[in-house]
Every structure is written in C-alpha cells, then in structure tokens.
Amino acid sequence: MAKPIYIVGGSKGGVGKSVTSIGLIDTLKENSEDILLIESDTSNPDVWKMYKDEVKTELINLDDANGWIDLVNICDKHPDYVVVVNTAARNNKGVTAYGETLNKTVAEMKRKLVTLWIINRQRDSLELLKEYMEALPESIIHVIRNGYFGDEQKFELYNGSKTKKTVEDAGGKSLTFPDLADRVSDDLYSKRLSIDAAMKELPIGNRAELTRWRNEVRKVLGAAINA
C-alpha cells in the first residue's frame, strides 16, 4: 500500500487551512514520514515558503484540469511519500469540476485519500463540505473545528447537524484544532518560518507557546492519522 494523500480543505478563505497544513506536516515529520507538499494556493503560497527547504514541494494550480492531472501523476511517481495538499480558498470549484480525476485513480495508485475539512462556526462551511463529499466520495473525511473561532461547544451548527452524523458514520472524526496565540502565529507567517525554524529563532516565551500548541496539534491530528 502506498502512503496516504491528505487534502487540507475548507474552501473558504480564513478558516485555517494553512495553519492546519503546517500542523499536519509537523506531525508527520515527528512520525519520520517522507513528505511531499502540494501547494495549490499559487497566488499566496505561505506554506510552500515555510517548508520548501525542509520537505519535497510542488506548486500546482488546481483550478483547471491540467492541475489535477499533474497532481495524480506526481502522487503516482512518489508512492513512498505522504502527500499533503494545501488547498486554496477558491479550489472548491476545481474539486467539483475535476476532482473525479483524483477520485478515480486513488485505488489504482493504492493510496488512501483522507481529507481534513476545516470549519468555522458559519453555515456555508457545512454547505461547501456537502459539495466536496459528493465530488470526492472515495475520501475519508475528518472535520476540524478551528479553535480560533471558539471552543467545541460553540460549533452548534455542526455539532447538531446531519453532516456530522454522516461524517462519523462513514468512519470520519470530528476534532477540535487548538488555537495558537496571535503573536506567535504572526511570527510564523510574517517571517515565513517552519515550526522547526521558529523553535530555534523565536524568543523563549514565544517558543513556550509554540511548544504547547505543537503538542496539542500532534494529539489532535494523530487521531486522524491513526484512524
């Protein structure tokens, strides 16, 4: 069995896809995995800039058919790499139009397709998830409640939804991603630092907060990775 493909999605901008991708890469590195990062936010490739010197990376536009063909071919060429796809806010249209290219090839590639779908507390992130699930039915879906928007109980729309039951009945998990102090998050993005680089460069108090967050992230995403 080849290594899994993880798609970090959510479609909307600002829900926390990039920070989840960062946490996922860090958790996989802790597990000594070889990682291939596919950055599809080609206009603002923050995660690519942070990790291009630490893991294997590719910039691919998933807004058109050619991008999805490239994605499949690259995944097929590197079966021993865990693939992390950091999606752009606009990519839901591309998934709907061309996601079948990936959906129909994962079995032949002998890969497991896993999606971490990041939500805030608004209704549209759930509606977009329904569209995504129809476009990529082969994917296992784990829903990530971004703690930046409040604790687990505040995600009332999702917690009481049929979507949550559908996700969990299919073997997916509902997880809550920890919030990171703004000043540390700003450090990562403004300086384009990976977590490992930040642990060497930031002041001691900032590093303490980053360590707390990192340990919580590894527990949360470990539950998805080991599912």
Secondary structure, 3 states (H helix, E strand, C coil): CCCCEEEEECCCCCCCHHHHHHHHHHHHHHCCCCEEEEECCCCCCHHHHHHCCCCEEEECCCCCHHHHHHHHHHHHHCCCCEEEEECCCCHHHHHHHHCHHHHCCHHHHCCCEEEEEEECCCCHHHHHHHHHHHHCCCCEEEEEEEHHHCCHHHCHHHHCCHHHHHHHHCCCCEEEECCCCHHHHHHHHHHCCCHHHHHHHCCHHHHHHHHHHHHHHHHHHHHHHCC
